[in-house]
Amino acid sequence: MSSELSSEEKAYNEWWLSRFDKEKYKTICLFEHGKRVKTYTTANAEYSDKEDAKDAFWTAKQFGMPVTSVSVDGARFKKINGKLRRIAND
């Protein structure tokens, strides 16, 4: 079995790694009733804080992780009556 990547796989890896920006990224924190349950970073800072918060809620839901609020670089978001609202700064 060969461990060499095909040219298609190499091209995909180059594309994927090009999306990461070590200078401009965001820190996402997931909270359940004030307790931090998960922290991770984005690949870059291309999207708005609100878009990143929306995606964080969606991803947590897909993994069955109960989350009551999300922090994006210190800006706290919460879903109120089904709508995403910025509620505070950390």
N, CA, C and O atoms as a GROMACS GRO file, in nm:
protein
  360
    1MET      N    1   0.084  -0.118   0.000
    1MET     CA    2   0.000   0.000   0.000
    1MET      C    3   0.089   0.125   0.000
    1MET      O    4   0.180   0.137   0.082
    2SER      N    5   0.062   0.213  -0.090
    2SER     CA    6   0.142   0.334  -0.104
    2SER      C    7   0.089   0.445  -0.014
    2SER      O    8  -0.032   0.463   0.000
    3SER      N    9   0.180   0.519   0.047
    3SER     CA   10   0.139   0.630   0.132
    3SER      C   11   0.149   0.764   0.058
    3SER      O   12   0.126   0.870   0.117
    4GLU      N   13   0.183   0.758  -0.069
    4GLU     CA   14   0.193   0.879  -0.150
    4GLU      C   15   0.053   0.934  -0.179
    4GLU      O   16  -0.040   0.859  -0.207
    5LEU      N   17   0.042   1.065  -0.172
    5LEU     CA   18  -0.086   1.129  -0.205
    5LEU      C   19  -0.096   1.149  -0.356
    5LEU      O   20   0.004   1.175  -0.424
    6SER      N   21  -0.217   1.136  -0.405
    6SER     CA   22  -0.238   1.162  -0.548
    6SER      C   23  -0.231   1.313  -0.571
    6SER      O   24  -0.236   1.390  -0.475
    7SER      N   25  -0.219   1.355  -0.696
    7SER     CA   26  -0.213   1.498  -0.725
    7SER      C   27  -0.344   1.566  -0.684
    7SER      O   28  -0.344   1.683  -0.646
    8GLU      N   29  -0.455   1.494  -0.693
    8GLU     CA   30  -0.584   1.549  -0.650
    8GLU      C   31  -0.586   1.572  -0.499
    8GLU      O   32  -0.634   1.676  -0.452
    9GLU      N   33  -0.534   1.475  -0.422
    9GLU     CA   34  -0.527   1.488  -0.277
    9GLU      C   35  -0.432   1.602  -0.236
    9GLU      O   36  -0.461   1.678  -0.144
   10LYS      N   37  -0.320   1.614  -0.304
   10LYS     CA   38  -0.225   1.721  -0.275
   10LYS      C   39  -0.288   1.857  -0.302
   10LYS      O   40  -0.270   1.950  -0.224
   11ALA      N   41  -0.361   1.869  -0.413
   11ALA     CA   42  -0.427   1.995  -0.446
   11ALA      C   43  -0.531   2.030  -0.341
   11ALA      O   44  -0.543   2.147  -0.301
   12TYR      N   45  -0.606   1.931  -0.295
   12TYR     CA   46  -0.706   1.956  -0.190
   12TYR      C   47  -0.639   2.002  -0.062
   12TYR      O   48  -0.684   2.098   0.001
   13ASN      N   49  -0.530   1.936  -0.022
   13ASN     CA   50  -0.458   1.975   0.099
   13ASN      C   51  -0.406   2.117   0.088
   13ASN      O   52  -0.414   2.193   0.184
   14GLU      N   53  -0.351   2.154  -0.027
   14GLU     CA   54  -0.302   2.291  -0.046
   14GLU      C   55  -0.416   2.391  -0.034
   14GLU      O   56  -0.401   2.495   0.031
   15TRP      N   57  -0.531   2.360  -0.095
   15TRP     CA   58  -0.647   2.449  -0.087
   15TRP      C   59  -0.692   2.462   0.058
   15TRP      O   60  -0.718   2.573   0.105
   16TRP      N   61  -0.703   2.349   0.129
   16TRP     CA   62  -0.752   2.351   0.267
   16TRP      C   63  -0.659   2.432   0.357
   16TRP      O   64  -0.705   2.515   0.434
   17LEU      N   65  -0.531   2.409   0.348
   17LEU     CA   66  -0.435   2.480   0.432
   17LEU      C   67  -0.428   2.628   0.399
   17LEU      O   68  -0.395   2.710   0.485
   18SER      N   69  -0.459   2.665   0.275
   18SER     CA   70  -0.457   2.807   0.237
   18SER      C   71  -0.567   2.886   0.305
   18SER      O   72  -0.560   3.008   0.311
   19ARG      N   73  -0.668   2.818   0.357
   19ARG     CA   74  -0.780   2.885   0.423
   19ARG      C   75  -0.745   2.929   0.566
   19ARG      O   76  -0.816   3.012   0.623
   20PHE      N   77  -0.640   2.875   0.623
   20PHE     CA   78  -0.600   2.907   0.760
   20PHE      C   79  -0.515   3.034   0.762
   20PHE      O   80  -0.427   3.052   0.678
   21ASP      N   81  -0.542   3.119   0.860
   21ASP     CA   82  -0.469   3.244   0.875
   21ASP      C   83  -0.419   3.252   1.019
   21ASP      O   84  -0.498   3.272   1.112
   22LYS      N   85  -0.289   3.237   1.039
   22LYS     CA   86  -0.235   3.233   1.176
   22LYS      C   87  -0.236   3.369   1.243
   22LYS      O   88  -0.215   3.378   1.364
   23GLU      N   89  -0.260   3.476   1.168
   23GLU     CA   90  -0.265   3.610   1.225
   23GLU      C   91  -0.407   3.655   1.258
   23GLU      O   92  -0.428   3.728   1.355
   24LYS      N   93  -0.505   3.612   1.178
   24LYS     CA   94  -0.643   3.658   1.194
   24LYS      C   95  -0.737   3.539   1.205
   24LYS      O   96  -0.773   3.476   1.106
   25TYR      N   97  -0.775   3.509   1.327
   25TYR     CA   98  -0.870   3.401   1.354
   25TYR      C   99  -0.950   3.441   1.477
   25TYR      O  100  -0.919   3.542   1.541
   26LYS      N  101  -1.052   3.365   1.510
   26LYS     CA  102  -1.137   3.398   1.624
   26LYS      C  103  -1.141   3.280   1.722
   26LYS      O  104  -1.127   3.164   1.683
   27THR      N  105  -1.161   3.313   1.848
   27THR     CA  106  -1.178   3.212   1.951
   27THR      C  107  -1.327   3.200   1.983
   27THR      O  108  -1.392   3.299   2.015
   28ILE      N  109  -1.379   3.079   1.973
   28ILE     CA  110  -1.519   3.050   1.999
   28ILE      C  111  -1.528   2.972   2.130
   28ILE      O  112  -1.458   2.872   2.148
   29CYS      N  113  -1.616   3.017   2.222
   29CYS     CA  114  -1.641   2.944   2.346
   29CYS      C  115  -1.789   2.910   2.353
   29CYS      O  116  -1.874   2.995   2.328
   30LEU      N  117  -1.818   2.786   2.386
   30LEU     CA  118  -1.956   2.741   2.402
   30LEU      C  119  -1.986   2.730   2.551
   30LEU      O  120  -1.906   2.677   2.628
   31PHE      N  121  -2.102   2.781   2.591
   31PHE     CA  122  -2.141   2.781   2.731
   31PHE      C  123  -2.274   2.711   2.752
   31PHE      O  124  -2.364   2.718   2.667
   32GLU      N  125  -2.286   2.643   2.864
   32GLU     CA  126  -2.414   2.587   2.908
   32GLU      C  127  -2.441   2.645   3.047
   32GLU      O  128  -2.375   2.608   3.144
   33HIS      N  129  -2.538   2.734   3.055
   33HIS     CA  130  -2.574   2.801   3.180
   33HIS      C  131  -2.452   2.862   3.249
   33HIS      O  132  -2.432   2.842   3.369
   34GLY      N  133  -2.372   2.936   3.174
   34GLY     CA  134  -2.256   3.006   3.229
   34GLY      C  135  -2.129   2.926   3.242
   34GLY      O  136  -2.022   2.982   3.265
   35LYS      N  137  -2.138   2.794   3.228
   35LYS     CA  138  -2.020   2.708   3.239
   35LYS      C  139  -1.963   2.683   3.100
   35LYS      O  140  -2.034   2.637   3.010
   36ARG      N  141  -1.835   2.713   3.082
   36ARG     CA  142  -1.771   2.690   2.953
   36ARG      C  143  -1.757   2.539   2.929
   36ARG      O  144  -1.700   2.468   3.011
   37VAL      N  145  -1.811   2.492   2.816
   37VAL     CA  146  -1.807   2.349   2.787
   37VAL      C  147  -1.713   2.315   2.672
   37VAL      O  148  -1.672   2.200   2.657
   38LYS      N  149  -1.678   2.414   2.590
   38LYS     CA  150  -1.589   2.387   2.476
   38LYS      C  151  -1.529   2.518   2.427
   38LYS      O  152  -1.596   2.621   2.425
   39THR      N  153  -1.402   2.514   2.388
   39THR     CA  154  -1.335   2.628   2.328
   39THR      C  155  -1.260   2.580   2.205
   39THR      O  156  -1.195   2.476   2.208
   40TYR      N  157  -1.269   2.657   2.098
   40TYR     CA  158  -1.195   2.624   1.976
   40TYR      C  159  -1.170   2.752   1.897
   40TYR      O  160  -1.223   2.858   1.932
   41THR      N  161  -1.091   2.744   1.791
   41THR     CA  162  -1.065   2.861   1.708
   41THR      C  163  -1.115   2.836   1.567
   41THR      O  164  -1.129   2.722   1.522
   42THR      N  165  -1.142   2.947   1.498
   42THR     CA  166  -1.181   2.938   1.357
   42THR      C  167  -1.054   2.932   1.273
   42THR      O  168  -0.944   2.958   1.323
   43ALA      N  169  -1.068   2.899   1.147
   43ALA     CA  170  -0.954   2.893   1.056
   43ALA      C  171  -0.908   3.032   1.016
   43ALA      O  172  -0.790   3.053   0.984
   44ASN      N  173  -1.001   3.127   1.016
   44ASN     CA  174  -0.971   3.263   0.973
   44ASN      C  175  -1.078   3.356   1.029
   44ASN      O  176  -1.164   3.313   1.106
   45ALA      N  177  -1.072   3.483   0.992
   45ALA     CA  178  -1.170   3.580   1.042
   45ALA      C  179  -1.256   3.634   0.928
   45ALA      O  180  -1.292   3.752   0.928
   46GLU      N  181  -1.288   3.549   0.831
   46GLU     CA  182  -1.362   3.592   0.713
   46GLU      C  183  -1.507   3.630   0.743
   46GLU      O  184  -1.563   3.716   0.675
   47TYR      N  185  -1.569   3.568   0.841
   47TYR     CA  186  -1.712   3.586   0.864
   47TYR      C  187  -1.737   3.677   0.983
   47TYR      O  188  -1.650   3.696   1.068
   48SER      N  189  -1.857   3.733   0.988
   48SER     CA  190  -1.893   3.821   1.100
   48SER      C  191  -1.904   3.739   1.229
   48SER      O  192  -1.919   3.616   1.225
   49ASP      N  193  -1.898   3.808   1.341
   49ASP     CA  194  -1.914   3.740   1.470
   49ASP      C  195  -2.050   3.672   1.478
   49ASP      O  196  -2.061   3.562   1.530
   50LYS      N  197  -2.153   3.738   1.426
   50LYS     CA  198  -2.288   3.682   1.430
   50LYS      C  199  -2.296   3.554   1.347
   50LYS      O  200  -2.358   3.456   1.389
   51GLU      N  201  -2.233   3.554   1.228
   51GLU     CA  202  -2.232   3.433   1.145
   51GLU      C  203  -2.157   3.319   1.215
   51GLU      O  204  -2.201   3.204   1.212
   52ASP      N  205  -2.044   3.352   1.279
   52ASP     CA  206  -1.969   3.249   1.352
   52ASP      C  207  -2.049   3.195   1.470
   52ASP      O  208  -2.046   3.075   1.496
   53ALA      N  209  -2.122   3.282   1.540
   53ALA     CA  210  -2.205   3.237   1.652
   53ALA      C  211  -2.317   3.146   1.602
   53ALA      O  212  -2.345   3.043   1.663
   54LYS      N  213  -2.381   3.185   1.493
   54LYS     CA  214  -2.487   3.103   1.435
   54LYS      C  215  -2.435   2.964   1.400
   54LYS      O  216  -2.499   2.863   1.430
   55ASP      N  217  -2.319   2.959   1.337
   55ASP     CA  218  -2.259   2.829   1.300
   55ASP      C  219  -2.221   2.748   1.424
   55ASP      O  220  -2.232   2.626   1.423
   56ALA      N  221  -2.175   2.816   1.529
   56ALA     CA  222  -2.138   2.746   1.652
   56ALA      C  223  -2.260   2.680   1.715
   56ALA      O  224  -2.253   2.565   1.759
   57PHE      N  225  -2.372   2.752   1.721
   57PHE     CA  226  -2.496   2.694   1.773
   57PHE      C  227  -2.539   2.574   1.689
   57PHE      O  228  -2.577   2.470   1.742
   58TRP      N  229  -2.534   2.589   1.556
   58TRP     CA  230  -2.576   2.481   1.466
   58TRP      C  231  -2.488   2.357   1.485
   58TRP      O  232  -2.538   2.245   1.494
   59THR      N  233  -2.357   2.378   1.491
   59THR     CA  234  -2.264   2.265   1.507
   59THR      C  235  -2.286   2.195   1.640
   59THR      O  236  -2.288   2.072   1.646
   60ALA      N  237  -2.302   2.271   1.747
   60ALA     CA  238  -2.328   2.211   1.879
   60ALA      C  239  -2.455   2.126   1.875
   60ALA      O  240  -2.459   2.018   1.932
   61LYS      N  241  -2.557   2.177   1.808
   61LYS     CA  242  -2.683   2.102   1.798
   61LYS      C  243  -2.662   1.971   1.722
   61LYS      O  244  -2.717   1.868   1.761
   62GLN      N  245  -2.582   1.974   1.615
   62GLN     CA  246  -2.557   1.853   1.537
   62GLN      C  247  -2.486   1.746   1.620
   62GLN      O  248  -2.506   1.626   1.598
   63PHE      N  249  -2.405   1.789   1.716
   63PHE     CA  250  -2.334   1.695   1.801
   63PHE      C  251  -2.408   1.664   1.931
   63PHE      O  252  -2.356   1.593   2.017
   64GLY      N  253  -2.530   1.717   1.944
   64GLY     CA  254  -2.609   1.691   2.064
   64GLY      C  255  -2.553   1.756   2.189
   64GLY      O  256  -2.574   1.707   2.299
   65MET      N  257  -2.481   1.865   2.172
   65MET     CA  258  -2.419   1.934   2.284
   65MET      C  259  -2.510   2.050   2.327
   65MET      O  260  -2.531   2.144   2.251
   66PRO      N  261  -2.563   2.044   2.449
   66PRO     CA  262  -2.648   2.155   2.495
   66PRO      C  263  -2.566   2.282   2.517
   66PRO      O  264  -2.470   2.282   2.593
   67VAL      N  265  -2.606   2.389   2.449
   67VAL     CA  266  -2.535   2.517   2.457
   67VAL      C  267  -2.639   2.626   2.477
   67VAL      O  268  -2.736   2.634   2.401
   68THR      N  269  -2.620   2.711   2.577
   68THR     CA  270  -2.714   2.820   2.602
   68THR      C  271  -2.662   2.955   2.553
   68THR      O  272  -2.741   3.046   2.528
   69SER      N  273  -2.529   2.969   2.538
   69SER     CA  274  -2.474   3.091   2.480
   69SER      C  275  -2.338   3.061   2.416
   69SER      O  276  -2.276   2.959   2.444
   70VAL      N  277  -2.296   3.153   2.329
   70VAL     CA  278  -2.172   3.139   2.255
   70VAL      C  279  -2.095   3.270   2.263
   70VAL      O  280  -2.154   3.378   2.252
   71SER      N  281  -1.965   3.260   2.282
   71SER     CA  282  -1.879   3.378   2.280
   71SER      C  283  -1.791   3.371   2.156
   71SER      O  284  -1.730   3.268   2.127
   72VAL      N  285  -1.786   3.482   2.082
   72VAL     CA  286  -1.699   3.493   1.965
   72VAL      C  287  -1.604   3.609   1.991
   72VAL      O  288  -1.644   3.725   1.984
   73ASP      N  289  -1.480   3.576   2.021
   73ASP     CA  290  -1.380   3.679   2.056
   73ASP      C  291  -1.431   3.776   2.160
   73ASP      O  292  -1.407   3.896   2.151
   74GLY      N  293  -1.500   3.725   2.259
   74GLY     CA  294  -1.546   3.808   2.370
   74GLY      C  295  -1.685   3.866   2.356
   74GLY      O  296  -1.737   3.923   2.452
   75ALA      N  297  -1.747   3.854   2.240
   75ALA     CA  298  -1.884   3.901   2.221
   75ALA      C  299  -1.978   3.784   2.246
   75ALA      O  300  -1.969   3.682   2.177
   76ARG      N  301  -2.068   3.797   2.342
   76ARG     CA  302  -2.155   3.686   2.382
   76ARG      C  303  -2.287   3.693   2.305
   76ARG      O  304  -2.347   3.799   2.291
   77PHE      N  305  -2.331   3.578   2.254
   77PHE     CA  306  -2.455   3.564   2.180
   77PHE      C  307  -2.543   3.459   2.245
   77PHE      O  308  -2.495   3.364   2.306
   78LYS      N  309  -2.673   3.478   2.232
   78LYS     CA  310  -2.771   3.384   2.286
   78LYS      C  311  -2.890   3.379   2.191
   78LYS      O  312  -2.921   3.478   2.124
   79LYS      N  313  -2.957   3.264   2.187
   79LYS     CA  314  -3.080   3.255   2.109
   79LYS      C  315  -3.196   3.290   2.201
   79LYS      O  316  -3.216   3.228   2.305
   80ILE      N  317  -3.272   3.392   2.160
   80ILE     CA  318  -3.388   3.436   2.236
   80ILE      C  319  -3.508   3.430   2.143
   80ILE      O  320  -3.511   3.496   2.039
   81ASN      N  321  -3.606   3.348   2.180
   81ASN     CA  322  -3.725   3.326   2.096
   81ASN      C  323  -3.686   3.285   1.954
   81ASN      O  324  -3.748   3.328   1.857
   82GLY      N  325  -3.582   3.202   1.943
   82GLY     CA  326  -3.539   3.149   1.814
   82GLY      C  327  -3.451   3.242   1.732
   82GLY      O  328  -3.407   3.205   1.624
   83LYS      N  329  -3.425   3.362   1.782
   83LYS     CA  330  -3.342   3.459   1.710
   83LYS      C  331  -3.209   3.479   1.783
   83LYS      O  332  -3.205   3.485   1.906
   84LEU      N  333  -3.103   3.489   1.707
   84LEU     CA  334  -2.971   3.508   1.763
   84LEU      C  335  -2.954   3.655   1.802
   84LEU      O  336  -2.975   3.745   1.721
   85ARG      N  337  -2.915   3.678   1.926
   85ARG     CA  338  -2.900   3.814   1.979
   85ARG      C  339  -2.764   3.827   2.047
   85ARG      O  340  -2.719   3.735   2.115
   86ARG      N  341  -2.701   3.942   2.027
   86ARG     CA  342  -2.578   3.972   2.102
   86ARG      C  343  -2.623   4.023   2.238
   86ARG      O  344  -2.702   4.117   2.247
   87ILE      N  345  -2.573   3.960   2.345
   87ILE     CA  346  -2.624   3.996   2.477
   87ILE      C  347  -2.522   4.068   2.565
   87ILE      O  348  -2.561   4.142   2.656
   88ALA      N  349  -2.391   4.049   2.541
   88ALA     CA  350  -2.292   4.110   2.629
   88ALA      C  351  -2.152   4.089   2.573
   88ALA      O  352  -2.134   4.025   2.470
   89ASN      N  353  -2.056   4.143   2.644
   89ASN     CA  354  -1.914   4.113   2.619
   89ASN      C  355  -1.863   4.035   2.739
   89ASN      O  356  -1.906   4.057   2.852
   90ASP      N  357  -1.772   3.943   2.713
   90ASP     CA  358  -1.713   3.864   2.823
   90ASP      C  359  -1.626   3.950   2.910
   90ASP      O  360  -1.569   3.901   3.008
   0.00000   0.00000   0.00000
